[in-house]
Structure formats: C-alpha cells, structure tokens
Amino acid sequence: MKKIIIFCLPFFFLVQMSCTEKKKTETTEVTTEIPGLFEREGELASATEWAKTKEKVGELKAKIAQNPRDVKPRLQLVVIYLAEARITGEHPYYYPAALRILDGVLAIDPQNFEATTFKASVKMSQHQFPEARDLAEKARKINPENAYVYGVLVDANVELGNYDEAVAMSDKMQALKPSLEAYSRASYLREIYGNYPGSIAAMKLAVQAGLPGSEPQCWAKNTLGHLYETTGQLKEAETEYQQILAMRPSYAFALRGQAQVYKARNQYDRALAELEKAAAIMPEYSFHEEMADIYLLKGDQQKAMKKYAEVVTMLDEDAQSGHAVDLELCKLYTKLGQLDSAAAYGLKEYAKRPKNIDVNHALAYVYLKEKNNEKALQHIKVALSTGTKDPEVLQIASAIEVALGNKAQGDKYLAEAKRTNPKYAQESRL
C-alpha cells in the first residue's frame, strides 16, 4: 500500500503538557548545548513563520541557559524541530537533533511522559518500529489517559503488522479525544481493511477538525486528495491539492499530488514540472523517484536510471542519520532490475516485521519478477490478508495467479481493482 507521506503517517503534537511535575535527579549533570535550527532556503526561507520560529527558538535556548533543569523549554523546542522536519523535509538533521534534546530531558526526568512519547514518535519517523512501540507502551504506563500516545501505538502496530491491536488503539484514541489525529488514523485503518468509502469519510472529518490553513489540516486534505486519486476521482483530488496550494503555495506534497493527477491523465511534462517545483522546496526522495517513474513512461530509460541512482544516494544519506530504509531500497532496486539486492533488502525488512502487508507486497513483486511464483504467492497472501482493495496490490496478485496458470482468479483480482478505481489499467511494467 503506497503511503502519501514520508513516514507512513504524520507527526502530531500534544495539545498540552502534563500538569504533574516529576522529582528531578539533582545529581545529574545537565547540558545546555542545544542543536540550532537548520537554515531554510528558497521559498521556505521567505515564509512568514520563519522569522517567528527563529525568534522563538532563541527565546527558548536562552531559558534553557538560565535554568538548565527546566524541561518545558526543551520540550517546546522539540515541537518546533519536529514541525520544521515536516515543513522542510530536513529529516536527517532534525530527527537526530530532536533525539539529543529528548535524551537531555530524560536525563533530568527519566519518567517524563512527553519526552518518552515524543521519542517514540521520532523513532516511528525513522522507521525504528519495535523501539517506537516499546517507548509508546512505556509512555502509556506513565499516563494511560492521553490520546496522543495511543496514536503512536496505532502507527507502530500498523507498521509491525499488528492490525487488530492497531484498531483497538485507534478506538481508545477516538474515545479519549476525537480529533484530526484520531480521524486520520481511523481513515488509514479503514483503507487497510479495504473500506475506501469509509476511509474517505473519516479523512473528511479530519479535515473539518483541523485549523483552516494549518499544516496538519493541509496534510489531511492532501491525504484526502490521495484517497480520491486512488479511487479514480481525479477531479476531486485536484480540487483538494489546488485548495492547499491556494493557502500554502510552497506545500510540496500538494505539488506532488497535482503531479500525480497529471500523470494519471498522461500529461507527463506537466507532471514533471510540478515534481521539479516540489523537489526545489523539499529534499524528499519520493519526488525524485516519481520523476524517474515518469521518465520510464516517456520511454527515456537513461534519464530514469540516472534519477533512480540519485534516489539511492538520498536513501543512503537518510540511513546514515538513523532512518531505516530497507523497504524503500527493496522497491527501488526492483525498479532498477537489481533483483538480488531488492530481495536482500526486502528480506531484511521482513525479518523485522513479517506480518506487514506493505513488506509482503514488495517481496511478492520481487519474487514475481524472479519468476519464483510460489514464493510470490506466499507473500501476496499476507499482503491480501486484511482485505485490502488497493489496485496496486491486486494487480500483483493478479499477475501471480496468471503466472501460476490461474487466469480466472487473476481476472477476478483485476476486476476488483477496477471496482476500486474504474479508471485503473494494468501497468506495462508487469
């Protein structure tokens, strides 16, 4: 299942800090060295909030210098840095920086709920899923009535393939605090279980719950646009993307969404232009990967291979900052036709989360390309286990069944894909 966002799902922040103060360990030596902001460039540097952000960070660092044992300004810095990571895409800088600050808080107060939960969120974004779940469970024991921590547990359990547990955590989150964060997670779970109408309805509630024009609301609108796109409702998808860009012209993921609409209409040059704009704003590897995909559709294999190689370099840089990218490399090497490397990365990820449907989808495709159809069938069965109606997954399932001589079953899967998206057509790459 292809995710629209860098992390599988976005960060959201605590609405308020807990009121309880923990007893500090007075003997702990506390550092006042705090990582600075990563300087913005281009359009993002001229955004109105940037000057305010720099001013606020300066104030908070001054407070830390005056009172090193006060954890509140440190936690406020983490909120700002995680927001900057989303806005700028500079994850290789901001995630390690946030972890340094959080470790400083936990050195002062090892049972701090906010720091433990934020650390779980950062580990989620770095795709360190088992550690994220363990940290979130620790946070839940500290404060079992906070909705935010259940959101992290939804995300971690989804990525680990514990879908029933993810649903239970989502229900708990909804009961504690219906919100953009809660509705968006319910939407994603409905998508996983093959309920696209329900997923769209929940994401509409997420949009309505967001502050108009805010980054979280734009993220929700962008995800709603992607759901429309997946189900063949291109006009509705384009409306969402254009509304975002009217509010935030430099919102790179909406530019990517518009590019996907152009791609679906076979307007490849317009799609590439939008992706170039997005890539100039944010160093997001998926923008470049999608450019390569379009070059292939245009028949320019040389440009495609060069661009895919750039993506490998970008992913390697992410890996050096602590981001697990094995699944992404599996998919990328499959496109490059380097199937031994694709299988190696896919199996490395499979060893960590064998029940995840995205991992099994990726491995099924690798084995299909290798003509190891029995292995492909083994993995696609897991990928289909939640009842997903994702056309891409169903397409792979169809090709595997046809390769095994089961054309009737293959035709059924393709028909099901078209029920999700009447405009869907099997891609030539298979």
Disulfide bonds with the S-S distance in Angstrom:
none
